[in-house]
């Protein structure tokens, strides 16, 4: 007998097959038993008919409980009333383990309860959908970069340096070598890689020790960083736009069921697959001030400001050319105005805010050293990074994409904790 997954059930109509998985729900009606079955690839209804199954097997099947693990044998068929829906006529039920008192029922549970039981809550249909979209987002980003000559390059997680200061880093003692930090970005290590490979990207966990409790912050999250030699500011934004539009189309094509479960408006995502808008930082501040914000021209944008900027826009918006004082030391000065840097943030529409930060990097040794001295950085600790500007320096640019932030937008999920399997926040590390 052939083991079949739910996703492939339509290819085995009329055959006797076996399903391996769990009971999502169960109800009985006289001589009929309806088992809602899931296996990780999807779910379907398995129908047990007492006269066909036999009294003993039928009574045994009736003992099944929520989330019991089970093997079901039967014959797939089309649902009599629903298009492109299939069910199974049950010929046998093997109970692998009978679950008792499963703690998550078909009722409202508070977020603390669900976070404490995260290891079980992952089985819920919305978590299943969120995590499958997350997988698709990751796959699509890598696919786009792979198809555009970027090479996967693995940056270290333990580092002696910070990209943007050490105030938000997790610090630890590294044997007798002094202090080390958990990485907040792989960017600094991607820059040497482009001198060898041309265009590179990494993908992995990063850590921020910010004491933030917003719906958009995690202590541990996953980020894709990309870097390209001979890529300048405008091309850098074009690469980002191409990648995000590829993600949108891939999610729409591969995850229709998941988006339906999450009640995500796919039409709204389709509207975002159009040329992105570009505003300078000053233009964006003017826009915010015209809508009542009191932010200044040297300020970063609060969440409320980001919402004002994207209000009424169906497509993401790049904010470029920022004041150098509020951006990282490695960003290249704008040749038209040295008080600005050639950096950009990409804001998603529908109030989801920043999903990418990027910039052209400073390729002049002297200018980068000047900026580092201005910020009183430890030059000796960063000498290896400065070396990139001594030995064959070239114009280059890069960006970082937060996987969870991007998945939030794709799924329409408002809290970031729902799009990572086990969220790490300042007030939670269990389970």
C-alpha positions as CSV (number, residue, x, y, z in Angstrom):
1,X,0.0,0.0,0.0
2,X,1.3,3.4,-1.0
3,X,1.9,6.2,1.5
4,X,0.5,9.4,0.1
5,X,0.6,13.1,1.3
6,X,-2.5,15.2,1.3
7,X,-1.0,17.6,-1.3
8,X,-0.8,14.7,-3.8
9,X,-4.2,13.1,-3.0
10,X,-5.8,14.2,-6.3
11,X,-3.3,12.0,-8.1
12,X,-4.5,8.8,-6.4
13,X,-8.3,8.9,-6.9
14,X,-9.8,5.5,-6.6
15,X,-6.6,3.9,-5.3
16,X,-6.3,2.4,-1.8
17,X,-3.6,4.6,0.0
18,X,-2.3,5.3,3.5
19,X,-2.1,8.7,5.1
20,X,0.3,9.4,8.0
21,X,-0.5,12.4,10.3
22,X,-2.7,13.8,13.0
23,X,-6.3,14.4,13.9
24,X,-7.1,18.1,13.5
25,X,-10.8,17.6,14.5
26,X,-13.4,14.9,14.7
27,X,-17.2,14.6,14.8
28,X,-19.7,11.8,14.6
29,X,-23.2,11.6,13.2
30,X,-24.8,8.2,13.7
31,X,-23.1,5.7,11.5
32,X,-20.7,8.3,10.1
33,X,-17.5,9.6,11.5
34,X,-15.8,12.7,10.1
35,X,-12.1,12.9,10.8
36,X,-10.3,16.2,9.8
37,X,-6.8,14.9,9.1
38,X,-3.6,16.9,8.5
39,X,-0.1,15.8,7.7
40,X,2.0,19.0,7.3
41,X,1.3,19.4,3.6
42,X,-2.4,20.1,4.0
43,X,-5.6,18.6,5.4
44,X,-8.7,16.8,4.3
45,X,-11.8,15.1,5.5
46,X,-11.7,11.3,6.0
47,X,-15.1,9.7,6.2
48,X,-15.7,6.5,8.1
49,X,-19.0,4.6,7.4
50,X,-19.8,2.1,10.1
51,X,-21.3,-0.6,7.9
52,X,-18.3,-0.4,5.6
53,X,-15.6,-0.2,8.3
54,X,-17.1,-2.7,10.7
55,X,-18.4,-2.1,14.2
56,X,-15.1,-2.8,16.1
57,X,-13.0,-0.6,13.8
58,X,-15.6,2.1,13.9
59,X,-15.8,2.1,17.7
60,X,-12.0,2.2,17.9
61,X,-11.9,5.2,15.5
62,X,-14.5,7.0,17.7
63,X,-11.9,7.1,20.5
64,X,-9.7,9.4,18.5
65,X,-9.0,12.8,20.1
66,X,-7.7,16.1,19.0
67,X,-4.1,15.9,17.8
68,X,-3.9,12.1,18.2
69,X,-1.3,10.7,15.7
70,X,-2.9,8.3,13.3
71,X,-2.5,6.3,10.1
72,X,-5.6,6.2,7.9
73,X,-6.1,3.8,5.0
74,X,-8.8,4.5,2.5
75,X,-9.8,5.5,-1.1
76,X,-9.6,9.2,-2.2
77,X,-12.5,10.7,-4.1
78,X,-13.7,14.1,-5.2
79,X,-15.8,16.0,-2.7
80,X,-19.5,15.7,-3.8
81,X,-20.2,19.4,-3.6
82,X,-16.9,21.4,-3.5
83,X,-14.7,22.0,-6.5
84,X,-11.0,20.9,-6.3
85,X,-11.6,19.4,-2.8
86,X,-11.0,15.8,-2.0
87,X,-11.8,13.4,0.8
88,X,-11.1,9.8,1.7
89,X,-13.5,6.9,2.3
90,X,-11.9,5.2,5.3
91,X,-11.1,1.4,5.2
92,X,-8.8,1.3,8.3
93,X,-7.6,3.4,11.2
94,X,-4.3,2.7,13.1
95,X,-3.9,4.9,16.2
96,X,-0.2,5.7,16.7
97,X,-0.7,7.6,19.9
98,X,-3.9,8.7,21.6
99,X,-3.7,12.2,22.9
100,X,-5.2,13.1,26.2
101,X,-6.3,16.6,27.2
102,X,-4.7,18.6,24.4
103,X,-4.4,22.0,26.0
104,X,-5.3,24.2,23.0
105,X,-8.9,23.9,22.1
106,X,-11.3,25.5,19.7
107,X,-11.7,28.6,21.8
108,X,-10.0,32.0,22.3
109,X,-6.6,31.8,24.1
110,X,-4.6,34.8,25.3
111,X,-1.2,35.6,23.7
112,X,0.8,34.6,26.8
113,X,-0.9,31.2,26.9
114,X,-0.2,30.6,23.2
115,X,3.4,31.8,23.5
116,X,4.0,29.5,26.5
117,X,2.5,26.6,24.4
118,X,4.3,27.7,21.3
119,X,5.6,24.2,20.7
120,X,1.9,23.1,20.3
121,X,0.5,26.3,18.8
122,X,2.7,25.8,15.7
123,X,0.2,23.1,14.7
124,X,-2.6,25.6,14.2
125,X,-3.8,26.4,10.7
126,X,-2.7,30.1,10.9
127,X,0.8,29.2,12.2
128,X,1.1,26.5,9.5
129,X,0.2,29.2,6.9
130,X,2.5,31.8,8.3
131,X,5.5,29.5,8.4
132,X,4.9,28.1,4.9
133,X,4.8,31.7,3.6
134,X,8.0,32.4,5.5
135,X,9.6,29.5,3.8
136,X,8.4,30.8,0.4
137,X,9.7,34.3,1.1
138,X,13.1,33.0,2.0
139,X,13.2,30.7,-1.1
140,X,12.1,33.5,-3.4
141,X,14.8,35.9,-2.2
142,X,17.5,33.4,-2.6
143,X,16.1,32.3,-6.0
144,X,16.2,35.9,-7.3
145,X,19.7,36.5,-6.1
146,X,21.0,33.2,-7.4
147,X,19.5,34.0,-10.8
148,X,21.3,37.3,-10.8
149,X,24.8,36.1,-10.2
150,X,24.9,36.5,-6.4
151,X,26.9,33.8,-4.5
152,X,25.8,32.5,-1.0
153,X,28.5,33.5,1.5
154,X,28.2,32.6,5.2
155,X,29.2,35.3,7.6
156,X,30.2,34.6,11.2
157,X,27.8,35.0,14.0
158,X,30.5,35.6,16.6
159,X,32.3,38.8,15.8
160,X,34.9,41.1,17.4
161,X,33.2,44.2,15.9
162,X,29.9,45.9,15.6
163,X,28.4,47.3,12.4
164,X,26.7,50.2,14.1
165,X,28.1,50.5,17.6
166,X,27.9,48.0,20.5
167,X,25.0,49.5,22.5
168,X,22.5,47.0,21.1
169,X,24.8,44.0,21.0
170,X,24.9,40.9,23.1
171,X,28.4,40.7,24.6
172,X,30.2,37.6,25.8
173,X,33.7,36.6,26.9
174,X,35.6,34.8,24.2
175,X,38.1,32.5,25.9
176,X,41.3,34.6,26.5
177,X,40.7,36.8,23.4
178,X,38.6,39.4,25.2
179,X,35.0,40.5,24.3
180,X,33.0,39.1,21.4
181,X,29.5,39.9,20.2
182,X,26.6,38.1,18.6
183,X,26.3,39.5,15.1
184,X,23.7,42.2,14.3
185,X,24.5,41.9,10.6
186,X,26.8,40.1,8.2
187,X,27.5,43.2,6.1
188,X,31.0,44.0,7.2
189,X,32.1,40.4,6.3
190,X,30.3,40.5,2.9
191,X,32.4,43.5,1.8
192,X,35.7,41.5,1.7
193,X,33.8,38.7,-0.1
194,X,32.8,40.8,-3.1
195,X,36.5,41.4,-3.8
196,X,36.7,37.6,-4.4
197,X,33.2,36.7,-5.7
198,X,31.8,39.9,-7.1
199,X,28.2,39.7,-5.7
200,X,27.4,37.8,-2.5
201,X,24.6,37.3,0.0
202,X,24.2,35.7,3.4
203,X,21.3,34.5,5.4
204,X,21.2,33.7,9.1
205,X,20.2,34.7,12.6
206,X,21.2,38.1,13.9
207,X,20.7,39.6,17.4
208,X,19.8,43.0,18.7
209,X,19.8,43.8,22.5
210,X,17.3,46.6,22.1
211,X,14.7,46.8,24.9
212,X,11.9,47.3,22.5
213,X,8.4,45.9,23.0
214,X,6.8,47.0,19.7
215,X,5.0,44.6,17.4
216,X,7.9,44.9,14.9
217,X,10.9,44.0,17.2
218,X,12.5,40.7,18.1
219,X,15.7,40.0,20.0
220,X,16.7,37.2,17.6
221,X,15.6,37.4,14.0
222,X,16.7,36.3,10.5
223,X,18.2,38.6,7.9
224,X,19.5,38.4,4.4
225,X,22.3,40.7,3.6
226,X,23.5,41.3,0.0
227,X,26.5,43.1,-1.4
228,X,27.8,43.8,-4.9
229,X,31.0,45.1,-6.3
230,X,30.7,47.9,-8.9
231,X,27.1,48.4,-7.8
232,X,26.2,52.0,-7.1
233,X,23.3,53.6,-5.3
234,X,20.6,53.6,-8.0
235,X,21.4,50.1,-9.2
236,X,21.3,48.9,-5.5
237,X,17.7,50.1,-5.3
238,X,16.8,48.4,-8.6
239,X,18.1,45.1,-7.3
240,X,16.1,45.4,-4.1
241,X,12.9,46.3,-6.1
242,X,13.4,43.4,-8.5
243,X,13.9,41.0,-5.6
244,X,10.8,42.2,-3.7
245,X,8.6,42.0,-6.8
246,X,9.8,38.5,-7.4
247,X,8.9,37.6,-3.8
248,X,5.4,39.0,-4.2
249,X,4.8,37.0,-7.4
250,X,6.2,33.8,-5.9
251,X,4.1,34.1,-2.7
252,X,0.9,34.7,-4.8
253,X,1.7,31.8,-7.1
254,X,2.8,29.2,-4.5
255,X,0.7,30.1,-1.4
256,X,-2.9,30.7,-2.4
257,X,-4.3,28.4,0.3
258,X,-2.0,29.9,3.0
259,X,-3.1,33.5,2.0
260,X,-6.7,32.4,2.2
261,X,-6.3,30.9,5.7
262,X,-4.7,34.2,6.8
263,X,-7.4,36.2,5.2
264,X,-4.7,38.1,3.3
265,X,-6.0,40.1,0.3
266,X,-3.9,38.8,-2.6
267,X,-5.2,41.5,-4.8
268,X,-3.5,44.1,-2.6
269,X,-0.2,42.2,-2.9
270,X,-0.7,42.2,-6.7
271,X,-1.0,46.0,-6.7
272,X,2.4,46.2,-5.1
273,X,4.0,44.5,-8.1
274,X,4.5,47.8,-9.9
275,X,7.3,50.4,-10.1
276,X,8.2,51.5,-6.6
277,X,8.2,55.2,-5.6
278,X,11.3,57.1,-4.5
279,X,11.4,60.1,-2.1
280,X,14.4,61.9,-0.6
281,X,14.5,62.0,3.2
282,X,13.7,65.8,3.0
283,X,10.7,65.1,0.7
284,X,9.5,62.4,3.1
285,X,9.8,64.8,6.1
286,X,7.9,67.5,4.2
287,X,5.1,64.9,3.5
288,X,4.9,63.9,7.2
289,X,4.9,67.5,8.3
290,X,2.1,68.3,5.8
291,X,0.1,65.6,7.5
292,X,0.6,66.9,11.1
293,X,3.9,65.3,12.1
294,X,6.4,67.5,14.1
295,X,9.5,65.6,13.0
296,X,12.6,67.6,12.0
297,X,14.9,67.3,9.0
298,X,17.6,65.6,11.0
299,X,15.2,63.0,12.5
300,X,14.6,59.3,11.8
301,X,11.1,58.2,11.1
302,X,8.9,56.8,13.8
303,X,6.4,54.1,13.0
304,X,3.6,56.6,12.8
305,X,5.7,58.7,10.3
306,X,6.3,55.6,8.1
307,X,2.5,55.1,8.0
308,X,2.0,58.7,7.0
309,X,4.5,58.3,4.2
310,X,3.0,55.2,2.7
311,X,-0.6,56.2,3.3
312,X,-2.6,55.9,0.0
313,X,0.3,54.1,-1.8
314,X,-0.2,50.6,-3.2
315,X,3.6,50.1,-3.8
316,X,6.6,50.3,-1.5
317,X,8.5,53.6,-1.2
318,X,12.2,54.1,-1.1
319,X,13.4,56.9,1.2
320,X,16.9,57.9,0.0
321,X,19.6,60.5,0.7
322,X,19.6,60.7,4.5
323,X,21.4,63.1,6.8
324,X,24.8,61.5,7.5
325,X,24.4,62.1,11.3
326,X,21.6,59.5,11.6
327,X,23.1,56.8,9.4
328,X,26.0,54.4,9.8
329,X,29.6,55.3,9.4
330,X,30.2,53.2,6.3
331,X,27.6,54.9,4.1
332,X,29.0,56.9,1.1
333,X,28.5,60.7,1.1
334,X,26.3,62.1,-1.6
335,X,28.6,63.8,-4.1
336,X,25.9,66.5,-4.6
337,X,25.6,67.2,-0.9
338,X,28.3,65.8,1.5
339,X,25.9,66.3,4.5
340,X,23.8,63.4,3.1
341,X,24.6,59.8,2.5
342,X,23.6,57.5,-0.4
343,X,21.4,55.3,1.7
344,X,17.9,54.1,1.3
345,X,15.2,52.5,3.4
346,X,12.3,50.6,1.7
347,X,8.9,51.1,3.4
348,X,6.2,48.6,2.7
349,X,2.6,49.8,2.2
350,X,-0.4,49.1,4.4
351,X,1.4,50.3,7.5
352,X,4.0,47.6,7.6
353,X,6.9,50.0,7.6
354,X,10.6,49.4,6.9
355,X,11.6,46.1,5.4
356,X,15.0,46.9,3.8
357,X,17.9,49.1,4.7
358,X,20.7,49.7,2.2
359,X,23.3,52.0,1.0
360,X,26.3,52.6,-1.3
361,X,29.4,52.0,0.9
362,X,32.2,54.5,1.3
363,X,35.1,53.2,-0.9
364,X,37.6,55.9,-0.1
365,X,40.1,54.9,2.7
366,X,40.6,58.5,3.8
367,X,37.0,59.5,3.9
368,X,36.0,56.3,5.8
369,X,38.8,56.8,8.3
370,X,37.7,60.4,8.8
371,X,34.2,59.3,9.5
372,X,35.3,56.6,11.9
373,X,37.5,59.1,13.8
374,X,34.6,61.5,14.0
375,X,32.6,58.8,15.7
376,X,35.6,57.9,18.0
377,X,35.7,54.3,16.8
378,X,38.5,51.9,17.6
379,X,40.5,52.1,14.4
380,X,42.7,49.2,15.3
381,X,39.7,46.9,15.7
382,X,38.4,47.8,12.3
383,X,41.7,47.9,10.4
384,X,40.7,44.7,8.5
385,X,37.6,46.6,7.3
386,X,39.6,49.6,6.3
387,X,42.0,47.3,4.3
388,X,39.2,46.8,1.8
389,X,39.8,50.5,0.8
390,X,43.6,50.0,0.4
391,X,43.8,47.0,-1.8
392,X,41.7,47.3,-5.0
393,X,38.8,49.4,-3.7
394,X,35.8,49.7,-5.9
395,X,32.4,51.3,-5.8
396,X,30.0,48.9,-4.0
397,X,26.6,48.8,-2.4
398,X,24.5,46.4,-0.4
399,X,21.3,46.0,1.7
400,X,19.8,43.9,4.5
401,X,16.3,42.4,4.5
402,X,14.5,41.3,7.6
403,X,12.8,38.0,6.8
404,X,10.2,38.4,9.5
405,X,9.3,42.0,8.5
406,X,8.9,41.0,4.9
407,X,6.9,37.9,5.9
408,X,4.6,40.1,8.0
409,X,3.8,42.2,5.0
410,X,3.2,39.2,2.7
411,X,0.9,37.5,5.2
412,X,-0.8,40.6,6.6
413,X,0.3,39.6,10.1
414,X,0.4,42.5,12.4
415,X,2.7,41.1,15.2
416,X,6.1,39.9,14.3
417,X,6.1,37.1,16.9
418,X,3.6,35.2,14.7
419,X,6.0,34.8,11.7
420,X,9.0,33.2,13.5
421,X,8.7,29.7,15.0
422,X,10.0,30.5,18.5
423,X,10.0,34.2,19.1
424,X,12.8,35.7,21.3
425,X,11.7,39.0,22.9
426,X,13.0,40.9,25.9
427,X,10.3,39.3,28.2
428,X,10.3,35.8,26.7
429,X,12.8,33.0,26.0
430,X,10.6,30.0,26.8
431,X,10.1,27.5,25.2
